[in-house]
Amino acid sequence: MHSTADQWNPHWAVHPGEHLAVCISAHGLSRENFARLAEIPVETIEAIIGGQHPITLDIAVRIEHSLGIMPDLWFILQSKWHRLQKSF
């Protein structure tokens, strides 16, 4: 049986946009090419990566279609980000 001391529960989170930037790069795409592929304005992509715009359901589905990443991931990351931002 595991105690709560055995669980790793960091008190930090990275905005989902930072993860998106890494995923775009890992697929060998520029932000502009990804925006075109996902049919999302490049300004929106830049705002997400800059932590100024959330990843909405529509955007998460477009990411899935263009990069193959499940939409749930973005909502989990975003939820953790918001939860920790409220605690500070």
Biopython code that builds the backbone (N, CA, C, O; Angstrom):
import numpy as np
from Bio.PDB.StructureBuilder import StructureBuilder

atoms = [
    (1, "MET", "N", (0.840, -1.171, 0.000)),
    (1, "MET", "CA", (0.000, 0.000, 0.000)),
    (1, "MET", "C", (0.890, 1.242, 0.000)),
    (1, "MET", "O", (1.888, 1.305, 0.719)),
    (2, "HIS", "N", (0.515, 2.226, -0.816)),
    (2, "HIS", "CA", (1.298, 3.453, -0.927)),
    (2, "HIS", "C", (0.697, 4.550, -0.067)),
    (2, "HIS", "O", (-0.520, 4.732, -0.024)),
    (3, "SER", "N", (1.560, 5.268, 0.610)),
    (3, "SER", "CA", (1.105, 6.427, 1.369)),
    (3, "SER", "C", (1.177, 7.656, 0.465)),
    (3, "SER", "O", (1.756, 7.593, -0.620)),
    (4, "THR", "N", (0.603, 8.751, 0.895)),
    (4, "THR", "CA", (0.667, 9.972, 0.099)),
    (4, "THR", "C", (2.101, 10.458, -0.053)),
    (4, "THR", "O", (2.413, 11.165, -1.011)),
    (5, "ALA", "N", (2.968, 10.093, 0.867)),
    (5, "ALA", "CA", (4.378, 10.474, 0.766)),
    (5, "ALA", "C", (5.054, 9.773, -0.406)),
    (5, "ALA", "O", (6.073, 10.251, -0.906)),
    (6, "ASP", "N", (4.495, 8.635, -0.853)),
    (6, "ASP", "CA", (5.067, 7.898, -1.969)),
    (6, "ASP", "C", (4.641, 8.455, -3.327)),
    (6, "ASP", "O", (5.213, 8.087, -4.353)),
    (7, "GLN", "N", (3.650, 9.331, -3.340)),
    (7, "GLN", "CA", (3.132, 9.857, -4.595)),
    (7, "GLN", "C", (3.862, 11.139, -4.959)),
    (7, "GLN", "O", (4.105, 12.000, -4.113)),
    (8, "TRP", "N", (4.204, 11.245, -6.227)),
    (8, "TRP", "CA", (4.861, 12.455, -6.702)),
    (8, "TRP", "C", (3.786, 13.416, -7.158)),
    (8, "TRP", "O", (3.053, 13.136, -8.106)),
    (9, "ASN", "N", (3.694, 14.530, -6.495)),
    (9, "ASN", "CA", (2.668, 15.512, -6.812)),
    (9, "ASN", "C", (3.337, 16.885, -6.855)),
    (9, "ASN", "O", (3.334, 17.613, -5.863)),
    (10, "PRO", "N", (3.908, 17.236, -8.005)),
    (10, "PRO", "CA", (4.644, 18.498, -8.078)),
    (10, "PRO", "C", (3.721, 19.695, -7.900)),
    (10, "PRO", "O", (2.533, 19.630, -8.216)),
    (11, "HIS", "N", (4.274, 20.775, -7.396)),
    (11, "HIS", "CA", (3.525, 22.008, -7.216)),
    (11, "HIS", "C", (3.903, 22.996, -8.316)),
    (11, "HIS", "O", (4.094, 24.183, -8.055)),
    (12, "TRP", "N", (4.006, 22.510, -9.515)),
    (12, "TRP", "CA", (4.301, 23.333, -10.671)),
    (12, "TRP", "C", (3.626, 22.699, -11.884)),
    (12, "TRP", "O", (3.329, 21.504, -11.895)),
    (13, "ALA", "N", (3.398, 23.491, -12.867)),
    (13, "ALA", "CA", (2.828, 22.997, -14.120)),
    (13, "ALA", "C", (3.308, 23.905, -15.238)),
    (13, "ALA", "O", (3.639, 25.069, -15.014)),
    (14, "VAL", "N", (3.339, 23.368, -16.417)),
    (14, "VAL", "CA", (3.730, 24.119, -17.601)),
    (14, "VAL", "C", (2.469, 24.357, -18.421)),
    (14, "VAL", "O", (1.653, 23.452, -18.592)),
    (15, "HIS", "N", (2.316, 25.563, -18.920)),
    (15, "HIS", "CA", (1.152, 25.871, -19.751)),
    (15, "HIS", "C", (1.128, 24.912, -20.943)),
    (15, "HIS", "O", (2.177, 24.602, -21.508)),
    (16, "PRO", "N", (-0.058, 24.442, -21.328)),
    (16, "PRO", "CA", (-0.152, 23.502, -22.453)),
    (16, "PRO", "C", (0.503, 24.026, -23.733)),
    (16, "PRO", "O", (0.949, 23.246, -24.575)),
    (17, "GLY", "N", (0.555, 25.335, -23.867)),
    (17, "GLY", "CA", (1.184, 25.910, -25.056)),
    (17, "GLY", "C", (2.651, 25.548, -25.178)),
    (17, "GLY", "O", (3.159, 25.377, -26.286)),
    (18, "GLU", "N", (3.337, 25.430, -24.051)),
    (18, "GLU", "CA", (4.746, 25.031, -24.098)),
    (18, "GLU", "C", (4.879, 23.604, -24.614)),
    (18, "GLU", "O", (5.788, 23.290, -25.383)),
    (19, "HIS", "N", (3.968, 22.751, -24.184)),
    (19, "HIS", "CA", (3.964, 21.373, -24.689)),
    (19, "HIS", "C", (3.639, 21.347, -26.180)),
    (19, "HIS", "O", (4.237, 20.585, -26.940)),
    (20, "LEU", "N", (2.692, 22.183, -26.591)),
    (20, "LEU", "CA", (2.320, 22.239, -28.005)),
    (20, "LEU", "C", (3.522, 22.646, -28.857)),
    (20, "LEU", "O", (3.751, 22.074, -29.922)),
    (21, "ALA", "N", (4.280, 23.623, -28.396)),
    (21, "ALA", "CA", (5.469, 24.061, -29.141)),
    (21, "ALA", "C", (6.437, 22.904, -29.343)),
    (21, "ALA", "O", (6.992, 22.738, -30.430)),
    (22, "VAL", "N", (6.641, 22.110, -28.306)),
    (22, "VAL", "CA", (7.544, 20.955, -28.397)),
    (22, "VAL", "C", (6.984, 19.926, -29.383)),
    (22, "VAL", "O", (7.727, 19.371, -30.193)),
    (23, "CYS", "N", (5.686, 19.675, -29.315)),
    (23, "CYS", "CA", (5.062, 18.687, -30.212)),
    (23, "CYS", "C", (5.154, 19.123, -31.667)),
    (23, "CYS", "O", (5.433, 18.310, -32.548)),
    (24, "ILE", "N", (4.921, 20.402, -31.917)),
    (24, "ILE", "CA", (5.018, 20.926, -33.289)),
    (24, "ILE", "C", (6.434, 20.723, -33.805)),
    (24, "ILE", "O", (6.637, 20.237, -34.917)),
    (25, "SER", "N", (7.403, 21.097, -32.996)),
    (25, "SER", "CA", (8.804, 20.952, -33.385)),
    (25, "SER", "C", (9.180, 19.487, -33.590)),
    (25, "SER", "O", (9.894, 19.152, -34.535)),
    (26, "ALA", "N", (8.698, 18.614, -32.703)),
    (26, "ALA", "CA", (9.014, 17.184, -32.809)),
    (26, "ALA", "C", (8.465, 16.572, -34.098)),
    (26, "ALA", "O", (8.997, 15.575, -34.587)),
    (27, "HIS", "N", (7.422, 17.154, -34.638)),
    (27, "HIS", "CA", (6.854, 16.676, -35.905)),
    (27, "HIS", "C", (7.537, 17.333, -37.111)),
    (27, "HIS", "O", (7.137, 17.127, -38.256)),
    (28, "GLY", "N", (8.567, 18.119, -36.830)),
    (28, "GLY", "CA", (9.331, 18.748, -37.912)),
    (28, "GLY", "C", (8.588, 19.869, -38.614)),
    (28, "GLY", "O", (8.854, 20.163, -39.779)),
    (29, "LEU", "N", (7.662, 20.492, -37.909)),
    (29, "LEU", "CA", (6.862, 21.559, -38.506)),
    (29, "LEU", "C", (7.249, 22.916, -37.933)),
    (29, "LEU", "O", (7.676, 23.021, -36.784)),
    (30, "SER", "N", (7.095, 23.932, -38.739)),
    (30, "SER", "CA", (7.178, 25.290, -38.208)),
    (30, "SER", "C", (5.799, 25.619, -37.637)),
    (30, "SER", "O", (4.820, 24.926, -37.913)),
    (31, "ARG", "N", (5.738, 26.655, -36.859)),
    (31, "ARG", "CA", (4.445, 27.064, -36.306)),
    (31, "ARG", "C", (3.479, 27.461, -37.419)),
    (31, "ARG", "O", (2.280, 27.188, -37.345)),
    (32, "GLU", "N", (4.012, 28.101, -38.440)),
    (32, "GLU", "CA", (3.185, 28.524, -39.570)),
    (32, "GLU", "C", (2.640, 27.314, -40.329)),
    (32, "GLU", "O", (1.465, 27.280, -40.693)),
    (33, "ASN", "N", (3.502, 26.322, -40.567)),
    (33, "ASN", "CA", (3.057, 25.116, -41.272)),
    (33, "ASN", "C", (2.028, 24.341, -40.458)),
    (33, "ASN", "O", (1.051, 23.827, -41.002)),
    (34, "PHE", "N", (2.260, 24.260, -39.136)),
    (34, "PHE", "CA", (1.287, 23.591, -38.287)),
    (34, "PHE", "C", (-0.046, 24.327, -38.312)),
    (34, "PHE", "O", (-1.098, 23.695, -38.418)),
    (35, "ALA", "N", (-0.016, 25.644, -38.216)),
    (35, "ALA", "CA", (-1.245, 26.442, -38.230)),
    (35, "ALA", "C", (-2.028, 26.187, -39.512)),
    (35, "ALA", "O", (-3.250, 26.037, -39.480)),
    (36, "ARG", "N", (-1.337, 26.138, -40.617)),
    (36, "ARG", "CA", (-1.980, 25.871, -41.915)),
    (36, "ARG", "C", (-2.566, 24.467, -41.933)),
    (36, "ARG", "O", (-3.707, 24.276, -42.353)),
    (37, "LEU", "N", (-1.791, 23.482, -41.479)),
    (37, "LEU", "CA", (-2.228, 22.085, -41.452)),
    (37, "LEU", "C", (-3.453, 21.903, -40.552)),
    (37, "LEU", "O", (-4.383, 21.178, -40.908)),
    (38, "ALA", "N", (-3.455, 22.558, -39.391)),
    (38, "ALA", "CA", (-4.539, 22.411, -38.420)),
    (38, "ALA", "C", (-5.701, 23.370, -38.700)),
    (38, "ALA", "O", (-6.751, 23.292, -38.062)),
    (39, "GLU", "N", (-5.499, 24.262, -39.651)),
    (39, "GLU", "CA", (-6.517, 25.273, -39.989)),
    (39, "GLU", "C", (-6.870, 26.125, -38.771)),
    (39, "GLU", "O", (-8.037, 26.342, -38.445)),
    (40, "ILE", "N", (-5.813, 26.596, -38.118)),
    (40, "ILE", "CA", (-5.918, 27.488, -36.969)),
    (40, "ILE", "C", (-5.079, 28.719, -37.311)),
    (40, "ILE", "O", (-3.951, 28.573, -37.783)),
    (41, "PRO", "N", (-5.600, 29.922, -37.085)),
    (41, "PRO", "CA", (-4.785, 31.109, -37.381)),
    (41, "PRO", "C", (-3.445, 31.066, -36.640)),
    (41, "PRO", "O", (-3.389, 30.690, -35.469)),
    (42, "VAL", "N", (-2.391, 31.446, -37.317)),
    (42, "VAL", "CA", (-1.063, 31.417, -36.711)),
    (42, "VAL", "C", (-1.016, 32.315, -35.477)),
    (42, "VAL", "O", (-0.270, 32.034, -34.539)),
    (43, "GLU", "N", (-1.799, 33.384, -35.468)),
    (43, "GLU", "CA", (-1.840, 34.263, -34.299)),
    (43, "GLU", "C", (-2.389, 33.515, -33.078)),
    (43, "GLU", "O", (-1.953, 33.751, -31.951)),
    (44, "THR", "N", (-3.339, 32.622, -33.310)),
    (44, "THR", "CA", (-3.893, 31.818, -32.217)),
    (44, "THR", "C", (-2.851, 30.835, -31.701)),
    (44, "THR", "O", (-2.710, 30.649, -30.493)),
    (45, "ILE", "N", (-2.125, 30.211, -32.616)),
    (45, "ILE", "CA", (-1.063, 29.275, -32.225)),
    (45, "ILE", "C", (-0.020, 30.014, -31.391)),
    (45, "ILE", "O", (0.411, 29.521, -30.349)),
    (46, "GLU", "N", (0.381, 31.188, -31.848)),
    (46, "GLU", "CA", (1.374, 31.977, -31.109)),
    (46, "GLU", "C", (0.837, 32.361, -29.729)),
    (46, "GLU", "O", (1.586, 32.349, -28.752)),
    (47, "ALA", "N", (-0.450, 32.701, -29.640)),
    (47, "ALA", "CA", (-1.045, 33.070, -28.348)),
    (47, "ALA", "C", (-1.117, 31.866, -27.408)),
    (47, "ALA", "O", (-0.907, 32.007, -26.203)),
    (48, "ILE", "N", (-1.411, 30.691, -27.949)),
    (48, "ILE", "CA", (-1.434, 29.470, -27.124)),
    (48, "ILE", "C", (-0.029, 29.181, -26.603)),
    (48, "ILE", "O", (0.164, 28.954, -25.409)),
    (49, "ILE", "N", (0.934, 29.192, -27.494)),
    (49, "ILE", "CA", (2.312, 28.905, -27.110)),
    (49, "ILE", "C", (2.816, 29.936, -26.089)),
    (49, "ILE", "O", (3.601, 29.603, -25.200)),
    (50, "GLY", "N", (2.368, 31.167, -26.220)),
    (50, "GLY", "CA", (2.761, 32.221, -25.291)),
    (50, "GLY", "C", (1.978, 32.217, -23.989)),
    (50, "GLY", "O", (2.198, 33.072, -23.130)),
    (51, "GLY", "N", (1.058, 31.256, -23.831)),
    (51, "GLY", "CA", (0.291, 31.152, -22.594)),
    (51, "GLY", "C", (-0.837, 32.164, -22.482)),
    (51, "GLY", "O", (-1.368, 32.386, -21.394)),
    (52, "GLN", "N", (-1.206, 32.780, -23.603)),
    (52, "GLN", "CA", (-2.230, 33.823, -23.591)),
    (52, "GLN", "C", (-3.594, 33.339, -24.077)),
    (52, "GLN", "O", (-4.569, 34.088, -24.022)),
    (53, "HIS", "N", (-3.673, 32.108, -24.547)),
    (53, "HIS", "CA", (-4.920, 31.585, -25.119)),
    (53, "HIS", "C", (-5.070, 30.130, -24.699)),
    (53, "HIS", "O", (-4.104, 29.369, -24.746)),
    (54, "PRO", "N", (-6.270, 29.736, -24.290)),
    (54, "PRO", "CA", (-6.468, 28.331, -23.912)),
    (54, "PRO", "C", (-6.595, 27.435, -25.137)),
    (54, "PRO", "O", (-6.836, 27.907, -26.248)),
    (55, "ILE", "N", (-6.431, 26.162, -24.921)),
    (55, "ILE", "CA", (-6.701, 25.183, -25.970)),
    (55, "ILE", "C", (-8.154, 24.762, -25.806)),
    (55, "ILE", "O", (-8.505, 24.034, -24.878)),
    (56, "THR", "N", (-8.982, 25.228, -26.717)),
    (56, "THR", "CA", (-10.408, 24.924, -26.682)),
    (56, "THR", "C", (-10.656, 23.527, -27.250)),
    (56, "THR", "O", (-9.747, 22.893, -27.787)),
    (57, "LEU", "N", (-11.884, 23.063, -27.125)),
    (57, "LEU", "CA", (-12.236, 21.750, -27.679)),
    (57, "LEU", "C", (-11.984, 21.724, -29.180)),
    (57, "LEU", "O", (-11.414, 20.761, -29.692)),
    (58, "ASP", "N", (-12.396, 22.758, -29.886)),
    (58, "ASP", "CA", (-12.189, 22.816, -31.333)),
    (58, "ASP", "C", (-10.707, 22.744, -31.680)),
    (58, "ASP", "O", (-10.313, 22.011, -32.587)),
    (59, "ILE", "N", (-9.900, 23.491, -30.971)),
    (59, "ILE", "CA", (-8.457, 23.483, -31.221)),
    (59, "ILE", "C", (-7.867, 22.118, -30.880)),
    (59, "ILE", "O", (-7.029, 21.606, -31.622)),
    (60, "ALA", "N", (-8.295, 21.526, -29.770)),
    (60, "ALA", "CA", (-7.787, 20.203, -29.378)),
    (60, "ALA", "C", (-8.105, 19.159, -30.447)),
    (60, "ALA", "O", (-7.278, 18.293, -30.732)),
    (61, "VAL", "N", (-9.282, 19.234, -31.031)),
    (61, "VAL", "CA", (-9.656, 18.289, -32.095)),
    (61, "VAL", "C", (-8.806, 18.540, -33.333)),
    (61, "VAL", "O", (-8.391, 17.589, -33.996)),
    (62, "ARG", "N", (-8.543, 19.779, -33.651)),
    (62, "ARG", "CA", (-7.690, 20.101, -34.807)),
    (62, "ARG", "C", (-6.254, 19.617, -34.579)),
    (62, "ARG", "O", (-5.592, 19.154, -35.508)),
    (63, "ILE", "N", (-5.782, 19.729, -33.334)),
    (63, "ILE", "CA", (-4.450, 19.210, -33.009)),
    (63, "ILE", "C", (-4.439, 17.697, -33.203)),
    (63, "ILE", "O", (-3.489, 17.146, -33.759)),
    (64, "GLU", "N", (-5.487, 17.032, -32.748)),
    (64, "GLU", "CA", (-5.563, 15.575, -32.918)),
    (64, "GLU", "C", (-5.507, 15.197, -34.391)),
    (64, "GLU", "O", (-4.783, 14.273, -34.762)),
    (65, "HIS", "N", (-6.250, 15.887, -35.226)),
    (65, "HIS", "CA", (-6.279, 15.559, -36.653)),
    (65, "HIS", "C", (-4.951, 15.834, -37.345)),
    (65, "HIS", "O", (-4.594, 15.154, -38.307)),
    (66, "SER", "N", (-4.224, 16.824, -36.857)),
    (66, "SER", "CA", (-2.968, 17.165, -37.532)),
    (66, "SER", "C", (-1.736, 16.513, -36.916)),
    (66, "SER", "O", (-0.775, 16.228, -37.631)),
    (67, "LEU", "N", (-1.742, 16.269, -35.594)),
    (67, "LEU", "CA", (-0.566, 15.682, -34.936)),
    (67, "LEU", "C", (-0.830, 14.308, -34.327)),
    (67, "LEU", "O", (0.107, 13.608, -33.945)),
    (68, "GLY", "N", (-2.107, 13.917, -34.235)),
    (68, "GLY", "CA", (-2.440, 12.609, -33.678)),
    (68, "GLY", "C", (-2.399, 12.557, -32.154)),
    (68, "GLY", "O", (-2.292, 11.476, -31.574)),
    (69, "ILE", "N", (-2.483, 13.707, -31.508)),
    (69, "ILE", "CA", (-2.439, 13.756, -30.035)),
    (69, "ILE", "C", (-3.864, 13.877, -29.511)),
    (69, "ILE", "O", (-4.612, 14.772, -29.906)),
    (70, "MET", "N", (-4.226, 12.967, -28.619)),
    (70, "MET", "CA", (-5.588, 12.926, -28.076)),
    (70, "MET", "C", (-5.965, 14.249, -27.411)),
    (70, "MET", "O", (-5.153, 14.818, -26.682)),
    (71, "PRO", "N", (-7.177, 14.748, -27.645)),
    (71, "PRO", "CA", (-7.615, 16.019, -27.031)),
    (71, "PRO", "C", (-7.573, 16.007, -25.512)),
    (71, "PRO", "O", (-7.329, 17.046, -24.899)),
    (72, "ASP", "N", (-7.803, 14.860, -24.892)),
    (72, "ASP", "CA", (-7.820, 14.774, -23.426)),
    (72, "ASP", "C", (-6.526, 15.298, -22.804)),
    (72, "ASP", "O", (-6.552, 15.922, -21.743)),
    (73, "LEU", "N", (-5.409, 15.048, -23.456)),
    (73, "LEU", "CA", (-4.119, 15.490, -22.920)),
    (73, "LEU", "C", (-4.118, 16.989, -22.662)),
    (73, "LEU", "O", (-3.653, 17.444, -21.618)),
    (74, "TRP", "N", (-4.638, 17.755, -23.613)),
    (74, "TRP", "CA", (-4.612, 19.205, -23.498)),
    (74, "TRP", "C", (-5.477, 19.692, -22.341)),
    (74, "TRP", "O", (-5.128, 20.655, -21.659)),
    (75, "PHE", "N", (-6.606, 19.022, -22.124)),
    (75, "PHE", "CA", (-7.487, 19.429, -21.030)),
    (75, "PHE", "C", (-6.898, 19.070, -19.674)),
    (75, "PHE", "O", (-7.090, 19.801, -18.703)),
    (76, "ILE", "N", (-6.193, 17.971, -19.599)),
    (76, "ILE", "CA", (-5.514, 17.597, -18.354)),
    (76, "ILE", "C", (-4.415, 18.616, -18.045)),
    (76, "ILE", "O", (-4.311, 19.100, -16.918)),
    (77, "LEU", "N", (-3.606, 18.935, -19.038)),
    (77, "LEU", "CA", (-2.530, 19.911, -18.841)),
    (77, "LEU", "C", (-3.085, 21.275, -18.462)),
    (77, "LEU", "O", (-2.572, 21.940, -17.562)),
    (78, "GLN", "N", (-4.144, 21.684, -19.160)),
    (78, "GLN", "CA", (-4.728, 22.992, -18.906)),
    (78, "GLN", "C", (-5.355, 23.047, -17.514)),
    (78, "GLN", "O", (-5.248, 24.059, -16.821)),
    (79, "SER", "N", (-6.007, 21.961, -17.108)),
    (79, "SER", "CA", (-6.618, 21.898, -15.784)),
    (79, "SER", "C", (-5.558, 22.028, -14.691)),
    (79, "SER", "O", (-5.745, 22.763, -13.722)),
    (80, "LYS", "N", (-4.453, 21.317, -14.850)),
    (80, "LYS", "CA", (-3.364, 21.401, -13.868)),
    (80, "LYS", "C", (-2.789, 22.812, -13.824)),
    (80, "LYS", "O", (-2.493, 23.334, -12.750)),
    (81, "TRP", "N", (-2.633, 23.417, -14.976)),
    (81, "TRP", "CA", (-2.091, 24.768, -15.065)),
    (81, "TRP", "C", (-2.998, 25.754, -14.315)),
    (81, "TRP", "O", (-2.529, 26.547, -13.499)),
    (82, "HIS", "N", (-4.285, 25.689, -14.602)),
    (82, "HIS", "CA", (-5.229, 26.613, -13.963)),
    (82, "HIS", "C", (-5.317, 26.380, -12.463)),
    (82, "HIS", "O", (-5.368, 27.331, -11.684)),
    (83, "ARG", "N", (-5.336, 25.127, -12.062)),
    (83, "ARG", "CA", (-5.430, 24.798, -10.638)),
    (83, "ARG", "C", (-4.238, 25.376, -9.877)),
    (83, "ARG", "O", (-4.405, 25.951, -8.801)),
    (84, "LEU", "N", (-3.055, 25.227, -10.426)),
    (84, "LEU", "CA", (-1.867, 25.742, -9.726)),
    (84, "LEU", "C", (-1.773, 27.254, -9.788)),
    (84, "LEU", "O", (-1.240, 27.875, -8.869)),
    (85, "GLN", "N", (-2.281, 27.860, -10.854)),
    (85, "GLN", "CA", (-2.268, 29.333, -10.940)),
    (85, "GLN", "C", (-3.178, 29.940, -9.888)),
    (85, "GLN", "O", (-2.879, 31.001, -9.340)),
    (86, "LYS", "N", (-4.280, 29.275, -9.606)),
    (86, "LYS", "CA", (-5.213, 29.779, -8.581)),
    (86, "LYS", "C", (-4.638, 29.644, -7.176)),
    (86, "LYS", "O", (-5.014, 30.400, -6.280)),
    (87, "SER", "N", (-3.734, 28.696, -6.974)),
    (87, "SER", "CA", (-3.203, 28.467, -5.631)),
    (87, "SER", "C", (-2.089, 29.447, -5.263)),
    (87, "SER", "O", (-1.660, 29.487, -4.110)),
    (88, "PHE", "N", (-1.620, 30.233, -6.225)),
    (88, "PHE", "CA", (-0.537, 31.189, -5.937)),
    (88, "PHE", "C", (-1.059, 32.577, -5.824)),
    (88, "PHE", "O", (-0.290, 33.508, -5.586)),
]
sb = StructureBuilder()
sb.init_structure("model")
sb.init_model(0)
sb.init_chain("A")
sb.init_seg("    ")
for serial, (resi, resn, name, xyz) in enumerate(atoms, 1):
    if name == "N":
        sb.init_residue(resn, " ", resi, " ")
    sb.init_atom(name, np.array(xyz, "f"), 0.0, 1.0, " ", f" {name:<3s}", serial, name[0])
structure = sb.get_structure()
